[in-house]
Amino acid sequence: MHPLEDVILDIALSPTLWLCVLFGLVYGVLFTLWRGSGWGQLARDAAVGVLGFAAGQLLASVLRLPAVKVGEVHLLWGSLASVFFLLVGRRLFRPRAATSKTKSGSTRR
């Protein structure tokens, strides 16, 4: 096997990676259920939750922040970043309100 293939395989099979993805997905789904947005927002919230958890994990690893850890996963910083990303993401990507088909100046019969 090529050395690059070994590295890619090690990353793909890393329990740390999959635990981060799992926590990010859980936060995304719980956030969607809490906000009551429905199925349309679920995929976006799940992706944002995973990205946020990954950002928190990366930040804590690079800066060597003290944290509550599960194995190599920085649970505290990943969770905080995931929630932050979800809150900011919801502000940036609000579901659009249904537009009214009647004009404001129209009269009813």
N, CA, C and O atoms as CSV, one atom per row, in Angstrom:
chain,resi,resn,atom,element,x,y,z
A,1,MET,N,N,0.829,-1.185,0.000
A,1,MET,CA,C,0.000,0.000,0.000
A,1,MET,C,C,0.875,1.251,0.000
A,1,MET,O,O,1.955,1.260,0.590
A,2,HIS,N,N,0.422,2.266,-0.638
A,2,HIS,CA,C,1.129,3.552,-0.708
A,2,HIS,C,C,1.018,4.272,0.632
A,2,HIS,O,O,-0.021,4.173,1.285
A,3,PRO,N,N,2.055,4.996,1.064
A,3,PRO,CA,C,1.995,5.694,2.364
A,3,PRO,C,C,0.848,6.701,2.468
A,3,PRO,O,O,0.271,6.865,3.543
A,4,LEU,N,N,0.512,7.373,1.370
A,4,LEU,CA,C,-0.598,8.322,1.387
A,4,LEU,C,C,-1.924,7.598,1.620
A,4,LEU,O,O,-2.800,8.105,2.320
A,5,GLU,N,N,-2.065,6.413,1.032
A,5,GLU,CA,C,-3.274,5.621,1.249
A,5,GLU,C,C,-3.394,5.201,2.713
A,5,GLU,O,O,-4.498,5.153,3.256
A,6,ASP,N,N,-2.278,4.900,3.347
A,6,ASP,CA,C,-2.282,4.544,4.768
A,6,ASP,C,C,-2.770,5.713,5.623
A,6,ASP,O,O,-3.559,5.528,6.550
A,7,VAL,N,N,-2.298,6.904,5.306
A,7,VAL,CA,C,-2.700,8.092,6.058
A,7,VAL,C,C,-4.196,8.353,5.878
A,7,VAL,O,O,-4.902,8.625,6.849
A,8,ILE,N,N,-4.675,8.271,4.648
A,8,ILE,CA,C,-6.097,8.494,4.370
A,8,ILE,C,C,-6.951,7.453,5.077
A,8,ILE,O,O,-7.999,7.781,5.633
A,9,LEU,N,N,-6.516,6.221,5.058
A,9,LEU,CA,C,-7.246,5.154,5.735
A,9,LEU,C,C,-7.255,5.356,7.248
A,9,LEU,O,O,-8.270,5.108,7.900
A,10,ASP,N,N,-6.137,5.803,7.807
A,10,ASP,CA,C,-6.079,6.083,9.245
A,10,ASP,C,C,-7.049,7.192,9.632
A,10,ASP,O,O,-7.708,7.112,10.668
A,11,ILE,N,N,-7.136,8.214,8.812
A,11,ILE,CA,C,-8.057,9.318,9.095
A,11,ILE,C,C,-9.502,8.854,8.948
A,11,ILE,O,O,-10.338,9.152,9.801
A,12,ALA,N,N,-9.800,8.131,7.881
A,12,ALA,CA,C,-11.175,7.692,7.625
A,12,ALA,C,C,-11.684,6.724,8.691
A,12,ALA,O,O,-12.882,6.691,8.973
A,13,LEU,N,N,-10.805,5.950,9.276
A,13,LEU,CA,C,-11.206,4.972,10.287
A,13,LEU,C,C,-10.981,5.463,11.711
A,13,LEU,O,O,-11.094,4.689,12.661
A,14,SER,N,N,-10.666,6.732,11.859
A,14,SER,CA,C,-10.376,7.294,13.173
A,14,SER,C,C,-11.635,7.378,14.035
A,14,SER,O,O,-12.631,7.970,13.618
A,15,PRO,N,N,-11.599,6.793,15.228
A,15,PRO,CA,C,-12.757,6.912,16.126
A,15,PRO,C,C,-13.023,8.364,16.522
A,15,PRO,O,O,-14.172,8.742,16.751
A,16,THR,N,N,-11.975,9.173,16.604
A,16,THR,CA,C,-12.143,10.580,16.946
A,16,THR,C,C,-12.975,11.293,15.892
A,16,THR,O,O,-13.874,12.064,16.230
A,17,LEU,N,N,-12.689,11.047,14.628
A,17,LEU,CA,C,-13.444,11.668,13.535
A,17,LEU,C,C,-14.912,11.297,13.618
A,17,LEU,O,O,-15.777,12.171,13.540
A,18,TRP,N,N,-15.203,10.027,13.774
A,18,TRP,CA,C,-16.593,9.579,13.762
A,18,TRP,C,C,-17.347,9.997,15.019
A,18,TRP,O,O,-18.559,10.209,14.971
A,19,LEU,N,N,-16.648,10.115,16.136
A,19,LEU,CA,C,-17.288,10.609,17.350
A,19,LEU,C,C,-17.622,12.091,17.215
A,19,LEU,O,O,-18.671,12.537,17.679
A,20,CYS,N,N,-16.740,12.850,16.586
A,20,CYS,CA,C,-17.033,14.270,16.312
A,20,CYS,C,C,-18.230,14.413,15.378
A,20,CYS,O,O,-19.095,15.260,15.603
A,21,VAL,N,N,-18.284,13.607,14.354
A,21,VAL,CA,C,-19.420,13.641,13.427
A,21,VAL,C,C,-20.704,13.274,14.162
A,21,VAL,O,O,-21.734,13.919,13.967
A,22,LEU,N,N,-20.653,12.257,14.993
A,22,LEU,CA,C,-21.829,11.834,15.741
A,22,LEU,C,C,-22.333,12.940,16.667
A,22,LEU,O,O,-23.526,13.243,16.682
A,23,PHE,N,N,-21.427,13.540,17.436
A,23,PHE,CA,C,-21.841,14.620,18.330
A,23,PHE,C,C,-22.405,15.805,17.549
A,23,PHE,O,O,-23.417,16.382,17.946
A,24,GLY,N,N,-21.759,16.170,16.446
A,24,GLY,CA,C,-22.254,17.275,15.623
A,24,GLY,C,C,-23.638,16.999,15.058
A,24,GLY,O,O,-24.490,17.887,15.031
A,25,LEU,N,N,-23.865,15.770,14.607
A,25,LEU,CA,C,-25.188,15.395,14.090
A,25,LEU,C,C,-26.246,15.440,15.186
A,25,LEU,O,O,-27.359,15.915,14.960
A,26,VAL,N,N,-25.901,14.949,16.362
A,26,VAL,CA,C,-26.846,14.961,17.482
A,26,VAL,C,C,-27.228,16.397,17.826
A,26,VAL,O,O,-28.405,16.700,18.020
A,27,TYR,N,N,-26.229,17.282,17.901
A,27,TYR,CA,C,-26.534,18.683,18.202
A,27,TYR,C,C,-27.399,19.309,17.117
A,27,TYR,O,O,-28.322,20.064,17.422
A,28,GLY,N,N,-27.113,19.006,15.855
A,28,GLY,CA,C,-27.909,19.546,14.759
A,28,GLY,C,C,-29.355,19.073,14.801
A,28,GLY,O,O,-30.275,19.867,14.607
A,29,VAL,N,N,-29.559,17.786,15.054
A,29,VAL,CA,C,-30.919,17.245,15.124
A,29,VAL,C,C,-31.670,17.793,16.336
A,29,VAL,O,O,-32.837,18.170,16.227
A,30,LEU,N,N,-31.005,17.837,17.487
A,30,LEU,CA,C,-31.663,18.387,18.676
A,30,LEU,C,C,-32.015,19.862,18.490
A,30,LEU,O,O,-33.065,20.311,18.948
A,31,PHE,N,N,-31.158,20.604,17.833
A,31,PHE,CA,C,-31.432,22.017,17.579
A,31,PHE,C,C,-32.651,22.175,16.666
A,31,PHE,O,O,-33.497,23.041,16.891
A,32,THR,N,N,-32.729,21.329,15.633
A,32,THR,CA,C,-33.876,21.384,14.727
A,32,THR,C,C,-35.163,21.036,15.463
A,32,THR,O,O,-36.190,21.682,15.255
A,33,LEU,N,N,-35.118,20.028,16.314
A,33,LEU,CA,C,-36.304,19.663,17.082
A,33,LEU,C,C,-36.696,20.766,18.059
A,33,LEU,O,O,-37.881,21.036,18.255
A,34,TRP,N,N,-35.703,21.399,18.668
A,34,TRP,CA,C,-35.965,22.469,19.620
A,34,TRP,C,C,-36.578,23.685,18.931
A,34,TRP,O,O,-37.515,24.288,19.455
A,35,ARG,N,N,-36.061,24.044,17.772
A,35,ARG,CA,C,-36.552,25.224,17.063
A,35,ARG,C,C,-37.806,24.923,16.253
A,35,ARG,O,O,-38.480,25.849,15.803
A,36,GLY,N,N,-38.130,23.664,16.060
A,36,GLY,CA,C,-39.353,23.295,15.364
A,36,GLY,C,C,-39.390,23.717,13.913
A,36,GLY,O,O,-40.423,24.192,13.441
A,37,SER,N,N,-38.303,23.558,13.197
A,37,SER,CA,C,-38.221,24.037,11.821
A,37,SER,C,C,-38.706,23.038,10.791
A,37,SER,O,O,-39.019,23.429,9.667
A,38,GLY,N,N,-38.779,21.787,11.128
A,38,GLY,CA,C,-39.228,20.784,10.182
A,38,GLY,C,C,-38.090,20.175,9.386
A,38,GLY,O,O,-36.912,20.443,9.627
A,39,TRP,N,N,-38.481,19.352,8.437
A,39,TRP,CA,C,-37.519,18.580,7.657
A,39,TRP,C,C,-36.651,19.442,6.752
A,39,TRP,O,O,-35.513,19.076,6.459
A,40,GLY,N,N,-37.166,20.566,6.311
A,40,GLY,CA,C,-36.403,21.416,5.397
A,40,GLY,C,C,-35.126,21.963,6.001
A,40,GLY,O,O,-34.149,22.188,5.287
A,41,GLN,N,N,-35.121,22.175,7.279
A,41,GLN,CA,C,-33.973,22.759,7.962
A,41,GLN,C,C,-33.054,21.686,8.560
A,41,GLN,O,O,-31.935,21.998,8.969
A,42,LEU,N,N,-33.504,20.447,8.617
A,42,LEU,CA,C,-32.754,19.392,9.300
A,42,LEU,C,C,-31.371,19.149,8.687
A,42,LEU,O,O,-30.379,19.074,9.413
A,43,ALA,N,N,-31.297,19.028,7.376
A,43,ALA,CA,C,-30.009,18.753,6.729
A,43,ALA,C,C,-29.035,19.906,6.955
A,43,ALA,O,O,-27.854,19.684,7.218
A,44,ARG,N,N,-29.532,21.134,6.852
A,44,ARG,CA,C,-28.668,22.298,7.059
A,44,ARG,C,C,-28.170,22.351,8.507
A,44,ARG,O,O,-26.986,22.585,8.748
A,45,ASP,N,N,-29.065,22.136,9.459
A,45,ASP,CA,C,-28.656,22.164,10.864
A,45,ASP,C,C,-27.684,21.035,11.191
A,45,ASP,O,O,-26.747,21.230,11.965
A,46,ALA,N,N,-27.897,19.863,10.611
A,46,ALA,CA,C,-26.979,18.746,10.853
A,46,ALA,C,C,-25.590,19.064,10.305
A,46,ALA,O,O,-24.587,18.800,10.967
A,47,ALA,N,N,-25.527,19.621,9.115
A,47,ALA,CA,C,-24.230,19.981,8.525
A,47,ALA,C,C,-23.544,21.085,9.330
A,47,ALA,O,O,-22.338,21.025,9.570
A,48,VAL,N,N,-24.308,22.081,9.741
A,48,VAL,CA,C,-23.734,23.180,10.531
A,48,VAL,C,C,-23.282,22.670,11.901
A,48,VAL,O,O,-22.253,23.112,12.414
A,49,GLY,N,N,-24.035,21.752,12.494
A,49,GLY,CA,C,-23.643,21.176,13.774
A,49,GLY,C,C,-22.329,20.420,13.674
A,49,GLY,O,O,-21.480,20.525,14.559
A,50,VAL,N,N,-22.161,19.662,12.608
A,50,VAL,CA,C,-20.912,18.913,12.402
A,50,VAL,C,C,-19.751,19.871,12.155
A,50,VAL,O,O,-18.668,19.696,12.713
A,51,LEU,N,N,-19.979,20.892,11.311
A,51,LEU,CA,C,-18.921,21.869,11.043
A,51,LEU,C,C,-18.525,22.624,12.317
A,51,LEU,O,O,-17.344,22.872,12.557
A,52,GLY,N,N,-19.510,22.981,13.116
A,52,GLY,CA,C,-19.222,23.675,14.363
A,52,GLY,C,C,-18.440,22.812,15.330
A,52,GLY,O,O,-17.487,23.280,15.954
A,53,PHE,N,N,-18.836,21.556,15.460
A,53,PHE,CA,C,-18.117,20.660,16.361
A,53,PHE,C,C,-16.685,20.455,15.878
A,53,PHE,O,O,-15.749,20.423,16.677
A,54,ALA,N,N,-16.525,20.317,14.569
A,54,ALA,CA,C,-15.175,20.151,14.009
A,54,ALA,C,C,-14.323,21.394,14.264
A,54,ALA,O,O,-13.138,21.282,14.577
A,55,ALA,N,N,-14.923,22.574,14.130
A,55,ALA,CA,C,-14.183,23.819,14.386
A,55,ALA,C,C,-13.758,23.901,15.852
A,55,ALA,O,O,-12.629,24.289,16.153
A,56,GLY,N,N,-14.653,23.539,16.752
A,56,GLY,CA,C,-14.309,23.540,18.175
A,56,GLY,C,C,-13.234,22.531,18.498
A,56,GLY,O,O,-12.332,22.809,19.289
A,57,GLN,N,N,-13.321,21.365,17.896
A,57,GLN,CA,C,-12.311,20.322,18.093
A,57,GLN,C,C,-10.963,20.799,17.581
A,57,GLN,O,O,-9.949,20.627,18.257
A,58,LEU,N,N,-10.938,21.390,16.407
A,58,LEU,CA,C,-9.691,21.878,15.829
A,58,LEU,C,C,-9.095,23.001,16.671
A,58,LEU,O,O,-7.893,23.014,16.937
A,59,LEU,N,N,-9.935,23.938,17.087
A,59,LEU,CA,C,-9.475,25.057,17.904
A,59,LEU,C,C,-8.875,24.573,19.231
A,59,LEU,O,O,-7.806,25.023,19.642
A,60,ALA,N,N,-9.569,23.669,19.877
A,60,ALA,CA,C,-9.080,23.151,21.159
A,60,ALA,C,C,-7.792,22.347,20.990
A,60,ALA,O,O,-6.915,22.393,21.852
A,61,SER,N,N,-7.677,21.621,19.897
A,61,SER,CA,C,-6.461,20.831,19.658
A,61,SER,C,C,-5.266,21.719,19.346
A,61,SER,O,O,-4.171,21.500,19.864
A,62,VAL,N,N,-5.477,22.721,18.498
A,62,VAL,CA,C,-4.379,23.590,18.095
A,62,VAL,C,C,-3.923,24.474,19.249
A,62,VAL,O,O,-2.723,24.635,19.473
A,63,LEU,N,N,-4.873,25.045,19.980
A,63,LEU,CA,C,-4.531,25.946,21.080
A,63,LEU,C,C,-4.265,25.214,22.402
A,63,LEU,O,O,-3.877,25.830,23.394
A,64,ARG,N,N,-4.478,23.912,22.399
A,64,ARG,CA,C,-4.284,23.074,23.596
A,64,ARG,C,C,-5.064,23.614,24.787
A,64,ARG,O,O,-4.533,23.796,25.882
A,65,LEU,N,N,-6.344,23.861,24.530
A,65,LEU,CA,C,-7.226,24.387,25.567
A,65,LEU,C,C,-7.583,23.294,26.561
A,65,LEU,O,O,-7.773,22.142,26.171
A,66,PRO,N,N,-7.678,23.641,27.844
A,66,PRO,CA,C,-8.106,22.635,28.822
A,66,PRO,C,C,-9.573,22.297,28.569
A,66,PRO,O,O,-10.391,23.182,28.318
A,67,ALA,N,N,-9.887,21.033,28.637
A,67,ALA,CA,C,-11.252,20.663,28.287
A,67,ALA,C,C,-11.646,19.335,28.891
A,67,ALA,O,O,-10.815,18.553,29.353
A,68,VAL,N,N,-12.932,19.118,28.870
A,68,VAL,CA,C,-13.490,17.811,29.170
A,68,VAL,C,C,-13.347,16.999,27.892
A,68,VAL,O,O,-13.823,17.404,26.831
A,69,LYS,N,N,-12.692,15.858,28.001
A,69,LYS,CA,C,-12.437,15.066,26.800
A,69,LYS,C,C,-13.035,13.676,26.928
A,69,LYS,O,O,-13.110,13.102,28.014
A,70,VAL,N,N,-13.454,13.159,25.796
A,70,VAL,CA,C,-13.845,11.762,25.662
A,70,VAL,C,C,-12.855,11.180,24.662
A,70,VAL,O,O,-12.988,11.384,23.456
A,71,GLY,N,N,-11.882,10.469,25.158
A,71,GLY,CA,C,-10.794,10.016,24.291
A,71,GLY,C,C,-10.003,11.229,23.821
A,71,GLY,O,O,-9.456,11.972,24.636
A,72,GLU,N,N,-9.942,11.427,22.522
A,72,GLU,CA,C,-9.267,12.593,21.956
A,72,GLU,C,C,-10.248,13.699,21.567
A,72,GLU,O,O,-9.838,14.732,21.036
A,73,VAL,N,N,-11.520,13.494,21.823
A,73,VAL,CA,C,-12.546,14.463,21.441
A,73,VAL,C,C,-12.715,15.497,22.550
A,73,VAL,O,O,-12.976,15.149,23.702
A,74,HIS,N,N,-12.566,16.764,22.192
A,74,HIS,CA,C,-12.757,17.871,23.130
A,74,HIS,C,C,-14.252,18.166,23.212
A,74,HIS,O,O,-14.784,18.959,22.436
A,75,LEU,N,N,-14.910,17.528,24.147
A,75,LEU,CA,C,-16.362,17.605,24.242
A,75,LEU,C,C,-16.848,19.018,24.567
A,75,LEU,O,O,-17.822,19.478,23.972
A,76,LEU,N,N,-16.203,19.701,25.478
A,76,LEU,CA,C,-16.639,21.033,25.875
A,76,LEU,C,C,-16.532,22.028,24.727
A,76,LEU,O,O,-17.517,22.680,24.383
A,77,TRP,N,N,-15.352,22.152,24.133
A,77,TRP,CA,C,-15.150,23.152,23.093
A,77,TRP,C,C,-15.884,22.790,21.809
A,77,TRP,O,O,-16.375,23.675,21.109
A,78,GLY,N,N,-15.964,21.509,21.494
A,78,GLY,CA,C,-16.734,21.094,20.323
A,78,GLY,C,C,-18.210,21.403,20.488
A,78,GLY,O,O,-18.865,21.854,19.548
A,79,SER,N,N,-18.737,21.160,21.687
A,79,SER,CA,C,-20.149,21.434,21.959
A,79,SER,C,C,-20.440,22.924,21.905
A,79,SER,O,O,-21.429,23.343,21.303
A,80,LEU,N,N,-19.588,23.726,22.529
A,80,LEU,CA,C,-19.795,25.178,22.515
A,80,LEU,C,C,-19.739,25.741,21.096
A,80,LEU,O,O,-20.568,26.568,20.717
A,81,ALA,N,N,-18.767,25.294,20.324
A,81,ALA,CA,C,-18.651,25.775,18.947
A,81,ALA,C,C,-19.828,25.311,18.097
A,81,ALA,O,O,-20.312,26.064,17.252
A,82,SER,N,N,-20.292,24.089,18.309
A,82,SER,CA,C,-21.426,23.573,17.554
A,82,SER,C,C,-22.685,24.390,17.825
A,82,SER,O,O,-23.404,24.759,16.896
A,83,VAL,N,N,-22.950,24.669,19.093
A,83,VAL,CA,C,-24.121,25.470,19.449
A,83,VAL,C,C,-23.985,26.883,18.889
A,83,VAL,O,O,-24.956,27.440,18.375
A,84,PHE,N,N,-22.809,27.459,18.982
A,84,PHE,CA,C,-22.576,28.796,18.431
A,84,PHE,C,C,-22.829,28.814,16.925
A,84,PHE,O,O,-23.519,29.699,16.420
A,85,PHE,N,N,-22.271,27.837,16.210
A,85,PHE,CA,C,-22.472,27.765,14.760
A,85,PHE,C,C,-23.950,27.594,14.427
A,85,PHE,O,O,-24.441,28.195,13.472
A,86,LEU,N,N,-24.661,26.783,15.202
A,86,LEU,CA,C,-26.083,26.577,14.934
A,86,LEU,C,C,-26.882,27.853,15.142
A,86,LEU,O,O,-27.764,28.170,14.344
A,87,LEU,N,N,-26.584,28.584,16.201
A,87,LEU,CA,C,-27.302,29.840,16.453
A,87,LEU,C,C,-27.005,30.873,15.371
A,87,LEU,O,O,-27.917,31.534,14.875
A,88,VAL,N,N,-25.751,31.011,15.009
A,88,VAL,CA,C,-25.371,31.964,13.966
A,88,VAL,C,C,-25.907,31.510,12.610
A,88,VAL,O,O,-26.393,32.323,11.824
A,89,GLY,N,N,-25.818,30.223,12.345
A,89,GLY,CA,C,-26.323,29.692,11.081
A,89,GLY,C,C,-27.809,29.910,10.914
A,89,GLY,O,O,-28.272,30.195,9.809
A,90,ARG,N,N,-28.557,29.782,11.980
A,90,ARG,CA,C,-29.995,29.995,11.903
A,90,ARG,C,C,-30.307,31.465,11.649
A,90,ARG,O,O,-31.278,31.789,10.965
A,91,ARG,N,N,-29.479,32.359,12.202
A,91,ARG,CA,C,-29.671,33.790,11.962
A,91,ARG,C,C,-29.367,34.148,10.510
A,91,ARG,O,O,-30.056,34.971,9.907
A,92,LEU,N,N,-28.328,33.519,9.954
A,92,LEU,CA,C,-27.940,33.826,8.578
A,92,LEU,C,C,-28.865,33.191,7.549
A,92,LEU,O,O,-29.135,33.784,6.504
A,93,PHE,N,N,-29.348,32.000,7.838
A,93,PHE,CA,C,-30.161,31.251,6.879
A,93,PHE,C,C,-31.559,31.026,7.426
A,93,PHE,O,O,-31.990,29.886,7.598
A,94,ARG,N,N,-32.256,32.096,7.694
A,94,ARG,CA,C,-33.625,31.974,8.201
A,94,ARG,C,C,-34.533,31.403,7.131
A,94,ARG,O,O,-34.400,31.740,5.954
A,95,PRO,N,N,-35.463,30.533,7.533
A,95,PRO,CA,C,-36.461,30.076,6.566
A,95,PRO,C,C,-37.315,31.268,6.146
A,95,PRO,O,O,-37.726,32.073,6.983
A,96,ARG,N,N,-37.574,31.374,4.867
A,96,ARG,CA,C,-38.352,32.498,4.367
A,96,ARG,C,C,-39.820,32.314,4.689
A,96,ARG,O,O,-40.359,31.209,4.616
A,97,ALA,N,N,-40.455,33.416,5.046
A,97,ALA,CA,C,-41.891,33.382,5.317
A,97,ALA,C,C,-42.632,33.276,3.996
A,97,ALA,O,O,-42.173,33.791,2.977
A,98,ALA,N,N,-43.764,32.616,4.015
A,98,ALA,CA,C,-44.573,32.478,2.803
A,98,ALA,C,C,-45.085,33.856,2.383
A,98,ALA,O,O,-45.588,34.624,3.204
A,99,THR,N,N,-44.949,34.147,1.113
A,99,THR,CA,C,-45.409,35.442,0.632
A,99,THR,C,C,-46.904,35.391,0.366
A,99,THR,O,O,-47.447,34.370,-0.057
A,100,SER,N,N,-47.538,36.487,0.619
A,100,SER,CA,C,-48.979,36.577,0.429
A,100,SER,C,C,-49.285,36.800,-1.045
A,100,SER,O,O,-48.578,37.549,-1.720
A,101,LYS,N,N,-50.333,36.154,-1.548
A,101,LYS,CA,C,-50.712,36.307,-2.947
A,101,LYS,C,C,-51.586,37.541,-3.174
A,101,LYS,O,O,-51.781,37.972,-4.310
A,102,THR,N,N,-52.098,38.091,-2.106
A,102,THR,CA,C,-52.929,39.283,-2.265
A,102,THR,C,C,-52.072,40.515,-2.114
A,102,THR,O,O,-51.139,40.551,-1.312
A,103,LYS,N,N,-52.398,41.516,-2.886
A,103,LYS,CA,C,-51.672,42.768,-2.793
A,103,LYS,C,C,-52.224,43.585,-1.634
A,103,LYS,O,O,-53.385,43.440,-1.252
A,104,SER,N,N,-51.388,44.431,-1.090
A,104,SER,CA,C,-51.814,45.207,0.078
A,104,SER,C,C,-52.937,46.181,-0.252
A,104,SER,O,O,-53.710,46.536,0.638
A,105,GLY,N,N,-53.049,46.612,-1.469
A,105,GLY,CA,C,-54.088,47.587,-1.826
A,105,GLY,C,C,-55.348,46.958,-2.390
A,105,GLY,O,O,-56.268,47.683,-2.767
A,106,SER,N,N,-55.426,45.629,-2.464
A,106,SER,CA,C,-56.603,45.000,-3.061
A,106,SER,C,C,-57.781,45.016,-2.091
A,106,SER,O,O,-57.607,45.086,-0.875
A,107,THR,N,N,-58.969,44.951,-2.653
A,107,THR,CA,C,-60.196,44.927,-1.851
A,107,THR,C,C,-60.833,43.564,-1.937
A,107,THR,O,O,-60.678,42.855,-2.932
A,108,ARG,N,N,-61.549,43.198,-0.899
A,108,ARG,CA,C,-62.250,41.885,-0.880
A,108,ARG,C,C,-63.672,42.098,-1.341
A,108,ARG,O,O,-64.242,43.175,-1.168
A,109,ARG,N,N,-64.232,41.078,-1.920
A,109,ARG,CA,C,-65.636,41.124,-2.344
A,109,ARG,C,C,-66.498,40.357,-1.407
A,109,ARG,O,O,-67.711,40.285,-1.603
